[in-house]
Amino acid sequence: MPVKDFVWEERVRIYDTDTQGVVHYAGYYRFFTDALEQFAKSRLKVNWPLVNGMVWFVVVESHAKYHRPLRLWDMIRVHVVPAVAGRKALSFAFRVYKRSELACEGKLVMIAIDPKAWRSIVLPRNIASKAKKLGGSKQAISKSAISASL
């Protein structure tokens, strides 16, 4: 179980919405990605997803479940919980809130790759150990943050 979620706050922008001013499903993935980038910089101390010339992270799985609509200019909070999902992968659970209402929850699974060979590699030790310390187990993420119906 994580000690404390990482929380990123931002505002819904025009490019996140459809013509009715409601967030389009792809907008939630932008929220996930922005929060993940800030989490990686502040907690893992790496630039994300292009860590360096030898390690990149790429998405191999994604899920989202939508609970309530968000609208143009809403202030939101995105909670991020990391987990090591194997020797080569990290999993990130996301919960997006408007005030205290859960709007969306989701998950990204990313693998480490060698960008020159474009093949998966074992997670760098420093990133794996920080993710374990800061987050939960793969099972904790799947049970607490991601709905069983995904």
PyMOL commands that place a pseudoatom at each C-alpha (Angstrom):
pseudoatom trace, name=CA, resn=MET, resi=1, chain=A, elem=C, hetatm=0, pos=[0.000, 0.000, 0.000]
pseudoatom trace, name=CA, resn=PRO, resi=2, chain=A, elem=C, hetatm=0, pos=[1.469, 3.369, -0.961]
pseudoatom trace, name=CA, resn=VAL, resi=3, chain=A, elem=C, hetatm=0, pos=[2.516, 5.813, 1.716]
pseudoatom trace, name=CA, resn=LYS, resi=4, chain=A, elem=C, hetatm=0, pos=[0.926, 8.752, -0.086]
pseudoatom trace, name=CA, resn=ASP, resi=5, chain=A, elem=C, hetatm=0, pos=[-0.510, 9.273, -3.558]
pseudoatom trace, name=CA, resn=PHE, resi=6, chain=A, elem=C, hetatm=0, pos=[1.174, 11.771, -5.813]
pseudoatom trace, name=CA, resn=VAL, resi=7, chain=A, elem=C, hetatm=0, pos=[-1.415, 14.426, -6.722]
pseudoatom trace, name=CA, resn=TRP, resi=8, chain=A, elem=C, hetatm=0, pos=[-1.262, 16.706, -9.765]
pseudoatom trace, name=CA, resn=GLU, resi=9, chain=A, elem=C, hetatm=0, pos=[-3.778, 19.522, -10.144]
pseudoatom trace, name=CA, resn=GLU, resi=10, chain=A, elem=C, hetatm=0, pos=[-4.752, 21.087, -13.430]
pseudoatom trace, name=CA, resn=ARG, resi=11, chain=A, elem=C, hetatm=0, pos=[-7.609, 22.711, -15.300]
pseudoatom trace, name=CA, resn=VAL, resi=12, chain=A, elem=C, hetatm=0, pos=[-9.634, 21.197, -18.147]
pseudoatom trace, name=CA, resn=ARG, resi=13, chain=A, elem=C, hetatm=0, pos=[-8.664, 23.007, -21.362]
pseudoatom trace, name=CA, resn=ILE, resi=14, chain=A, elem=C, hetatm=0, pos=[-10.576, 23.608, -24.578]
pseudoatom trace, name=CA, resn=TYR, resi=15, chain=A, elem=C, hetatm=0, pos=[-8.576, 20.947, -26.431]
pseudoatom trace, name=CA, resn=ASP, resi=16, chain=A, elem=C, hetatm=0, pos=[-9.716, 18.320, -23.895]
pseudoatom trace, name=CA, resn=THR, resi=17, chain=A, elem=C, hetatm=0, pos=[-13.375, 18.813, -24.749]
pseudoatom trace, name=CA, resn=ASP, resi=18, chain=A, elem=C, hetatm=0, pos=[-15.897, 18.137, -27.491]
pseudoatom trace, name=CA, resn=THR, resi=19, chain=A, elem=C, hetatm=0, pos=[-18.193, 20.811, -28.957]
pseudoatom trace, name=CA, resn=GLN, resi=20, chain=A, elem=C, hetatm=0, pos=[-20.484, 20.600, -25.909]
pseudoatom trace, name=CA, resn=GLY, resi=21, chain=A, elem=C, hetatm=0, pos=[-17.612, 21.445, -23.559]
pseudoatom trace, name=CA, resn=VAL, resi=22, chain=A, elem=C, hetatm=0, pos=[-17.469, 17.931, -22.056]
pseudoatom trace, name=CA, resn=VAL, resi=23, chain=A, elem=C, hetatm=0, pos=[-14.112, 16.176, -21.763]
pseudoatom trace, name=CA, resn=HIS, resi=24, chain=A, elem=C, hetatm=0, pos=[-13.567, 13.740, -24.633]
pseudoatom trace, name=CA, resn=TYR, resi=25, chain=A, elem=C, hetatm=0, pos=[-12.288, 10.311, -23.604]
pseudoatom trace, name=CA, resn=ALA, resi=26, chain=A, elem=C, hetatm=0, pos=[-8.821, 11.074, -24.988]
pseudoatom trace, name=CA, resn=GLY, resi=27, chain=A, elem=C, hetatm=0, pos=[-8.603, 14.081, -22.658]
pseudoatom trace, name=CA, resn=TYR, resi=28, chain=A, elem=C, hetatm=0, pos=[-8.390, 11.737, -19.673]
pseudoatom trace, name=CA, resn=TYR, resi=29, chain=A, elem=C, hetatm=0, pos=[-5.309, 10.109, -21.173]
pseudoatom trace, name=CA, resn=ARG, resi=30, chain=A, elem=C, hetatm=0, pos=[-3.724, 13.575, -21.376]
pseudoatom trace, name=CA, resn=PHE, resi=31, chain=A, elem=C, hetatm=0, pos=[-4.472, 14.017, -17.668]
pseudoatom trace, name=CA, resn=PHE, resi=32, chain=A, elem=C, hetatm=0, pos=[-2.861, 10.628, -16.946]
pseudoatom trace, name=CA, resn=THR, resi=33, chain=A, elem=C, hetatm=0, pos=[0.207, 11.485, -19.024]
pseudoatom trace, name=CA, resn=ASP, resi=34, chain=A, elem=C, hetatm=0, pos=[0.684, 14.981, -17.567]
pseudoatom trace, name=CA, resn=ALA, resi=35, chain=A, elem=C, hetatm=0, pos=[0.391, 13.663, -14.010]
pseudoatom trace, name=CA, resn=LEU, resi=36, chain=A, elem=C, hetatm=0, pos=[2.784, 10.797, -14.777]
pseudoatom trace, name=CA, resn=GLU, resi=37, chain=A, elem=C, hetatm=0, pos=[5.356, 13.199, -16.225]
pseudoatom trace, name=CA, resn=GLN, resi=38, chain=A, elem=C, hetatm=0, pos=[5.213, 15.365, -13.092]
pseudoatom trace, name=CA, resn=PHE, resi=39, chain=A, elem=C, hetatm=0, pos=[5.356, 12.293, -10.833]
pseudoatom trace, name=CA, resn=ALA, resi=40, chain=A, elem=C, hetatm=0, pos=[8.460, 11.005, -12.644]
pseudoatom trace, name=CA, resn=LYS, resi=41, chain=A, elem=C, hetatm=0, pos=[10.236, 14.358, -12.406]
pseudoatom trace, name=CA, resn=SER, resi=42, chain=A, elem=C, hetatm=0, pos=[9.459, 14.985, -8.740]
pseudoatom trace, name=CA, resn=ARG, resi=43, chain=A, elem=C, hetatm=0, pos=[9.477, 11.470, -7.238]
pseudoatom trace, name=CA, resn=LEU, resi=44, chain=A, elem=C, hetatm=0, pos=[11.540, 9.258, -9.548]
pseudoatom trace, name=CA, resn=LYS, resi=45, chain=A, elem=C, hetatm=0, pos=[13.913, 12.118, -10.487]
pseudoatom trace, name=CA, resn=VAL, resi=46, chain=A, elem=C, hetatm=0, pos=[13.912, 11.210, -14.193]
pseudoatom trace, name=CA, resn=ASN, resi=47, chain=A, elem=C, hetatm=0, pos=[12.654, 12.794, -17.387]
pseudoatom trace, name=CA, resn=TRP, resi=48, chain=A, elem=C, hetatm=0, pos=[9.705, 10.801, -18.626]
pseudoatom trace, name=CA, resn=PRO, resi=49, chain=A, elem=C, hetatm=0, pos=[9.253, 8.785, -20.827]
pseudoatom trace, name=CA, resn=LEU, resi=50, chain=A, elem=C, hetatm=0, pos=[12.662, 9.315, -22.467]
pseudoatom trace, name=CA, resn=VAL, resi=51, chain=A, elem=C, hetatm=0, pos=[14.762, 8.657, -19.370]
pseudoatom trace, name=CA, resn=ASN, resi=52, chain=A, elem=C, hetatm=0, pos=[18.076, 8.873, -21.242]
pseudoatom trace, name=CA, resn=GLY, resi=53, chain=A, elem=C, hetatm=0, pos=[19.673, 7.600, -24.428]
pseudoatom trace, name=CA, resn=MET, resi=54, chain=A, elem=C, hetatm=0, pos=[19.649, 4.021, -23.124]
pseudoatom trace, name=CA, resn=VAL, resi=55, chain=A, elem=C, hetatm=0, pos=[16.191, 3.713, -21.501]
pseudoatom trace, name=CA, resn=TRP, resi=56, chain=A, elem=C, hetatm=0, pos=[12.784, 4.792, -22.741]
pseudoatom trace, name=CA, resn=PHE, resi=57, chain=A, elem=C, hetatm=0, pos=[9.354, 3.784, -21.464]
pseudoatom trace, name=CA, resn=VAL, resi=58, chain=A, elem=C, hetatm=0, pos=[6.512, 2.919, -23.838]
pseudoatom trace, name=CA, resn=VAL, resi=59, chain=A, elem=C, hetatm=0, pos=[2.847, 2.166, -23.141]
pseudoatom trace, name=CA, resn=VAL, resi=60, chain=A, elem=C, hetatm=0, pos=[1.851, -1.438, -23.768]
pseudoatom trace, name=CA, resn=GLU, resi=61, chain=A, elem=C, hetatm=0, pos=[-1.538, -1.413, -22.029]
pseudoatom trace, name=CA, resn=SER, resi=62, chain=A, elem=C, hetatm=0, pos=[-4.092, 1.208, -21.037]
pseudoatom trace, name=CA, resn=HIS, resi=63, chain=A, elem=C, hetatm=0, pos=[-7.524, 1.233, -19.419]
pseudoatom trace, name=CA, resn=ALA, resi=64, chain=A, elem=C, hetatm=0, pos=[-9.971, 3.907, -18.344]
pseudoatom trace, name=CA, resn=LYS, resi=65, chain=A, elem=C, hetatm=0, pos=[-13.348, 3.785, -16.653]
pseudoatom trace, name=CA, resn=TYR, resi=66, chain=A, elem=C, hetatm=0, pos=[-15.477, 6.918, -16.714]
pseudoatom trace, name=CA, resn=HIS, resi=67, chain=A, elem=C, hetatm=0, pos=[-17.746, 7.751, -13.773]
pseudoatom trace, name=CA, resn=ARG, resi=68, chain=A, elem=C, hetatm=0, pos=[-18.771, 11.405, -14.150]
pseudoatom trace, name=CA, resn=PRO, resi=69, chain=A, elem=C, hetatm=0, pos=[-18.272, 13.973, -16.897]
pseudoatom trace, name=CA, resn=LEU, resi=70, chain=A, elem=C, hetatm=0, pos=[-15.804, 16.801, -16.580]
pseudoatom trace, name=CA, resn=ARG, resi=71, chain=A, elem=C, hetatm=0, pos=[-16.390, 20.125, -18.283]
pseudoatom trace, name=CA, resn=LEU, resi=72, chain=A, elem=C, hetatm=0, pos=[-14.372, 22.973, -19.725]
pseudoatom trace, name=CA, resn=TRP, resi=73, chain=A, elem=C, hetatm=0, pos=[-12.461, 24.933, -17.027]
pseudoatom trace, name=CA, resn=ASP, resi=74, chain=A, elem=C, hetatm=0, pos=[-13.109, 22.403, -14.227]
pseudoatom trace, name=CA, resn=MET, resi=75, chain=A, elem=C, hetatm=0, pos=[-10.229, 22.172, -11.750]
pseudoatom trace, name=CA, resn=ILE, resi=76, chain=A, elem=C, hetatm=0, pos=[-9.211, 18.549, -11.298]
pseudoatom trace, name=CA, resn=ARG, resi=77, chain=A, elem=C, hetatm=0, pos=[-6.855, 16.452, -9.175]
pseudoatom trace, name=CA, resn=VAL, resi=78, chain=A, elem=C, hetatm=0, pos=[-5.103, 13.444, -10.664]
pseudoatom trace, name=CA, resn=HIS, resi=79, chain=A, elem=C, hetatm=0, pos=[-3.804, 10.870, -8.163]
pseudoatom trace, name=CA, resn=VAL, resi=80, chain=A, elem=C, hetatm=0, pos=[-0.938, 8.605, -9.303]
pseudoatom trace, name=CA, resn=VAL, resi=81, chain=A, elem=C, hetatm=0, pos=[0.133, 5.331, -7.688]
pseudoatom trace, name=CA, resn=PRO, resi=82, chain=A, elem=C, hetatm=0, pos=[3.061, 3.413, -9.251]
pseudoatom trace, name=CA, resn=ALA, resi=83, chain=A, elem=C, hetatm=0, pos=[3.899, -0.279, -8.986]
pseudoatom trace, name=CA, resn=VAL, resi=84, chain=A, elem=C, hetatm=0, pos=[6.503, -2.610, -10.395]
pseudoatom trace, name=CA, resn=ALA, resi=85, chain=A, elem=C, hetatm=0, pos=[4.614, -4.971, -12.690]
pseudoatom trace, name=CA, resn=GLY, resi=86, chain=A, elem=C, hetatm=0, pos=[7.406, -7.404, -13.474]
pseudoatom trace, name=CA, resn=ARG, resi=87, chain=A, elem=C, hetatm=0, pos=[11.098, -7.329, -14.345]
pseudoatom trace, name=CA, resn=LYS, resi=88, chain=A, elem=C, hetatm=0, pos=[10.563, -5.010, -17.319]
pseudoatom trace, name=CA, resn=ALA, resi=89, chain=A, elem=C, hetatm=0, pos=[7.352, -3.095, -16.578]
pseudoatom trace, name=CA, resn=LEU, resi=90, chain=A, elem=C, hetatm=0, pos=[5.860, -0.427, -14.374]
pseudoatom trace, name=CA, resn=SER, resi=91, chain=A, elem=C, hetatm=0, pos=[2.152, 0.020, -13.807]
pseudoatom trace, name=CA, resn=PHE, resi=92, chain=A, elem=C, hetatm=0, pos=[0.519, 3.327, -12.893]
pseudoatom trace, name=CA, resn=ALA, resi=93, chain=A, elem=C, hetatm=0, pos=[-2.976, 3.675, -11.446]
pseudoatom trace, name=CA, resn=PHE, resi=94, chain=A, elem=C, hetatm=0, pos=[-4.787, 6.983, -11.848]
pseudoatom trace, name=CA, resn=ARG, resi=95, chain=A, elem=C, hetatm=0, pos=[-7.849, 8.510, -10.213]
pseudoatom trace, name=CA, resn=VAL, resi=96, chain=A, elem=C, hetatm=0, pos=[-9.208, 11.821, -11.522]
pseudoatom trace, name=CA, resn=TYR, resi=97, chain=A, elem=C, hetatm=0, pos=[-11.358, 13.910, -9.180]
pseudoatom trace, name=CA, resn=LYS, resi=98, chain=A, elem=C, hetatm=0, pos=[-13.397, 17.078, -9.456]
pseudoatom trace, name=CA, resn=ARG, resi=99, chain=A, elem=C, hetatm=0, pos=[-13.656, 18.218, -5.851]
pseudoatom trace, name=CA, resn=SER, resi=100, chain=A, elem=C, hetatm=0, pos=[-14.469, 14.971, -4.002]
pseudoatom trace, name=CA, resn=GLU, resi=101, chain=A, elem=C, hetatm=0, pos=[-16.227, 13.269, -6.931]
pseudoatom trace, name=CA, resn=LEU, resi=102, chain=A, elem=C, hetatm=0, pos=[-14.403, 10.509, -8.800]
pseudoatom trace, name=CA, resn=ALA, resi=103, chain=A, elem=C, hetatm=0, pos=[-14.658, 11.299, -12.521]
pseudoatom trace, name=CA, resn=CYS, resi=104, chain=A, elem=C, hetatm=0, pos=[-12.388, 8.632, -13.979]
pseudoatom trace, name=CA, resn=GLU, resi=105, chain=A, elem=C, hetatm=0, pos=[-9.957, 5.909, -12.979]
pseudoatom trace, name=CA, resn=GLY, resi=106, chain=A, elem=C, hetatm=0, pos=[-7.389, 4.328, -15.193]
pseudoatom trace, name=CA, resn=LYS, resi=107, chain=A, elem=C, hetatm=0, pos=[-4.179, 2.418, -15.608]
pseudoatom trace, name=CA, resn=LEU, resi=108, chain=A, elem=C, hetatm=0, pos=[-1.120, 2.541, -17.841]
pseudoatom trace, name=CA, resn=VAL, resi=109, chain=A, elem=C, hetatm=0, pos=[1.421, -0.269, -18.104]
pseudoatom trace, name=CA, resn=MET, resi=110, chain=A, elem=C, hetatm=0, pos=[4.772, 0.762, -19.533]
pseudoatom trace, name=CA, resn=ILE, resi=111, chain=A, elem=C, hetatm=0, pos=[7.808, -1.299, -20.392]
pseudoatom trace, name=CA, resn=ALA, resi=112, chain=A, elem=C, hetatm=0, pos=[11.429, -0.203, -20.402]
pseudoatom trace, name=CA, resn=ILE, resi=113, chain=A, elem=C, hetatm=0, pos=[13.048, -0.430, -23.813]
pseudoatom trace, name=CA, resn=ASP, resi=114, chain=A, elem=C, hetatm=0, pos=[16.442, 0.086, -25.364]
pseudoatom trace, name=CA, resn=PRO, resi=115, chain=A, elem=C, hetatm=0, pos=[15.628, 2.846, -27.899]
pseudoatom trace, name=CA, resn=LYS, resi=116, chain=A, elem=C, hetatm=0, pos=[18.426, 1.802, -30.269]
pseudoatom trace, name=CA, resn=ALA, resi=117, chain=A, elem=C, hetatm=0, pos=[17.349, -1.849, -30.514]
pseudoatom trace, name=CA, resn=TRP, resi=118, chain=A, elem=C, hetatm=0, pos=[13.656, -1.110, -29.828]
pseudoatom trace, name=CA, resn=ARG, resi=119, chain=A, elem=C, hetatm=0, pos=[13.510, -4.126, -27.512]
pseudoatom trace, name=CA, resn=SER, resi=120, chain=A, elem=C, hetatm=0, pos=[12.359, -4.499, -23.933]
pseudoatom trace, name=CA, resn=ILE, resi=121, chain=A, elem=C, hetatm=0, pos=[14.984, -4.432, -21.184]
pseudoatom trace, name=CA, resn=VAL, resi=122, chain=A, elem=C, hetatm=0, pos=[15.041, -5.031, -17.441]
pseudoatom trace, name=CA, resn=LEU, resi=123, chain=A, elem=C, hetatm=0, pos=[13.941, -2.008, -15.410]
pseudoatom trace, name=CA, resn=PRO, resi=124, chain=A, elem=C, hetatm=0, pos=[16.849, 0.142, -14.248]
pseudoatom trace, name=CA, resn=ARG, resi=125, chain=A, elem=C, hetatm=0, pos=[17.466, -0.664, -10.579]
pseudoatom trace, name=CA, resn=ASN, resi=126, chain=A, elem=C, hetatm=0, pos=[17.155, 2.926, -9.380]
pseudoatom trace, name=CA, resn=ILE, resi=127, chain=A, elem=C, hetatm=0, pos=[13.733, 3.363, -11.010]
pseudoatom trace, name=CA, resn=ALA, resi=128, chain=A, elem=C, hetatm=0, pos=[12.426, -0.044, -9.866]
pseudoatom trace, name=CA, resn=SER, resi=129, chain=A, elem=C, hetatm=0, pos=[13.492, 0.523, -6.257]
pseudoatom trace, name=CA, resn=LYS, resi=130, chain=A, elem=C, hetatm=0, pos=[11.970, 4.039, -6.133]
pseudoatom trace, name=CA, resn=ALA, resi=131, chain=A, elem=C, hetatm=0, pos=[8.710, 2.804, -7.670]
pseudoatom trace, name=CA, resn=LYS, resi=132, chain=A, elem=C, hetatm=0, pos=[8.493, -0.034, -5.122]
pseudoatom trace, name=CA, resn=LYS, resi=133, chain=A, elem=C, hetatm=0, pos=[9.156, 2.361, -2.258]
pseudoatom trace, name=CA, resn=LEU, resi=134, chain=A, elem=C, hetatm=0, pos=[6.687, 5.007, -3.484]
pseudoatom trace, name=CA, resn=GLY, resi=135, chain=A, elem=C, hetatm=0, pos=[3.892, 2.762, -4.669]
pseudoatom trace, name=CA, resn=GLY, resi=136, chain=A, elem=C, hetatm=0, pos=[2.054, -0.419, -4.099]
pseudoatom trace, name=CA, resn=SER, resi=137, chain=A, elem=C, hetatm=0, pos=[2.314, -3.903, -5.416]
pseudoatom trace, name=CA, resn=LYS, resi=138, chain=A, elem=C, hetatm=0, pos=[0.806, -4.900, -8.744]
pseudoatom trace, name=CA, resn=GLN, resi=139, chain=A, elem=C, hetatm=0, pos=[-1.974, -6.607, -6.791]
pseudoatom trace, name=CA, resn=ALA, resi=140, chain=A, elem=C, hetatm=0, pos=[-2.653, -3.524, -4.633]
pseudoatom trace, name=CA, resn=ILE, resi=141, chain=A, elem=C, hetatm=0, pos=[-3.122, -1.395, -7.724]
pseudoatom trace, name=CA, resn=SER, resi=142, chain=A, elem=C, hetatm=0, pos=[-5.440, -3.840, -9.406]
pseudoatom trace, name=CA, resn=LYS, resi=143, chain=A, elem=C, hetatm=0, pos=[-7.589, -4.228, -6.283]
pseudoatom trace, name=CA, resn=SER, resi=144, chain=A, elem=C, hetatm=0, pos=[-7.726, -0.678, -4.948]
pseudoatom trace, name=CA, resn=ALA, resi=145, chain=A, elem=C, hetatm=0, pos=[-7.419, 1.730, -7.840]
pseudoatom trace, name=CA, resn=ILE, resi=146, chain=A, elem=C, hetatm=0, pos=[-8.671, -0.174, -10.859]
pseudoatom trace, name=CA, resn=SER, resi=147, chain=A, elem=C, hetatm=0, pos=[-12.145, -1.545, -11.020]
pseudoatom trace, name=CA, resn=ALA, resi=148, chain=A, elem=C, hetatm=0, pos=[-12.395, -5.307, -11.450]
pseudoatom trace, name=CA, resn=SER, resi=149, chain=A, elem=C, hetatm=0, pos=[-14.609, -4.770, -14.478]
pseudoatom trace, name=CA, resn=LEU, resi=150, chain=A, elem=C, hetatm=0, pos=[-11.798, -3.413, -16.659]
for i in range(1, 150): cmd.bond("trace and resi %d" % i, "trace and resi %d" % (i + 1))
show_as sticks, trace
zoom trace
